[in-house]
């Protein structure tokens, strides 16, 4: 069945030389030329090198692996990094004819990354690379920056000529340091230069962690002093209410694979909706938000607002639960739209979203009253859609076989893939990233741009905290509190001696938690068993 609203009608993206096969070759060439003119992107006065001038090198994201993840290689502090005591020197064993790489400690890795960001590319290369070198020096520099090459053929070619010392082994005095014959083929050398460029780009584009902000107590202290907290939320803040997230193994996309879509995300594809809105309306009831309830985490955000600390809540959720928690609409940016309103795809007439909720639950296709008569001209047999499965409900998937299926259809004002983000996002984000003094990301995997880029837009001195069930490895948070969002919010509120405005707070405020540090700045939060 279809329903027309507003009527009684029924229906509805320098130099560095090294030897190649024994001959001096200028493959690396002038390092400014080969590694980019962005080498002067830091002035050496304590300002980090600007990411605006990073090398523009094409990159396939799977060619380099950041092996520093989990080792906190991005820690930084207020002091400038120290210059290396000497340039890289790779010796050769007289007996095995293999080159021996120096040991790389975590401090070495941290300092190299800091040095590159602090002083820029030119000084970094001058300080770390000698005048004479071969391609193994390039590979070692990639490792020193915390990356490893994923190409097994390339790695195997390198380690035919290289051995690694034991970390505790004393420096060897029997190595030859004046043999720069390149053991690798020229194609390997060229590839290594490109990979070094990519590693440098990634470091310059990556935020450095704050070394003095790694504990829940540091978070509590900053919460109490902060005045402009930016909160970024995702689906994880609503899962305790039975609303599925999207990308987990038990999330929404995994539940709809039976539909046979090439990509489950196509249910939120704008072009597909315009061609056939039944693709969305067949599953819309699965993501329809509950009404007049909200989670303790939403209450936590409301608490920040009540204390005058909330700058803005940027939410990727479409459930509009922030409104039920009482968060001021001016303090919320629904980055991907929401079910709060719906609009006609043809005349853009707008109405409250809850007006079509019952029809979504009944798998009815909602139609605009102003466009209904014209639609009837296009589709004279549209009054009843053939019934199918779904327990006797009207099955809209067998609907109209025409490219104009979306004519006069009411669409929830959710931002589908292919649509622009709401104008409010663009109006506020430029100002908010400069005003905020604390960024808290909650219940999000940060997989969808441009919202995922907010963490890279905020000034580097502003602490960043992740509250999520799983770590987010492609971002650099100073503190990771891993657990269910409501649990973490409860623990932090307890430590602040604050009350969360939620009906369950009288029970939650006495709940006990385990807070176990698994790595520096990474904590697992779980309830204690009674």
Buried (B, 14 or more C-beta within 10 A) or exposed (E): BBBBBEEEBEBBEBEBBBBBEEEEBEBBBEBBEBBBEBBBBBEEEEEBBBBEBBBEBEBEEEBBEBEBBEBBBBBBEEEBBEBBEEBBEBBBBEEEEBBBBBEBEEEBBBBBBBBBBBBBBBBBBBBBBBEEBBBBBBBBBBBBBBBBBEBEEBBEBBEEBBEEEEEEEEEEEEBEEEBBEBBBEEEBBBBBBBBBBBBBBBBBEBBBBBBEBBBBEBBBBBBEEBEBBBBBBBBBBBBBBEBBBBBBEEBBBBBBEEEEBEEBBBBBBBEBBBBBBBBBBBBBBEBBBEEEBBBBBBBBBBBBBBBEBBBBBBBBBBBBBBBBBBBEEEBBBBBBBBBBBBBBBBEEBEBEBBBBBEBBEBBBBBBBBBBBEBBBEBBEEBEEBEEBEBEEBBBBBEBBEEEEBBBBBBBBBBBBBEBEBBEBBEEBBEEBBEEBBBBBBBBBBBEBEEBBEBBBBBEBEBBBBBBBBEBBEBBBBBBBBBBBBBBBBBBBBBBBEBBBBBEBBEEBBEBEBEBEEEEBBBBBBEBEEE
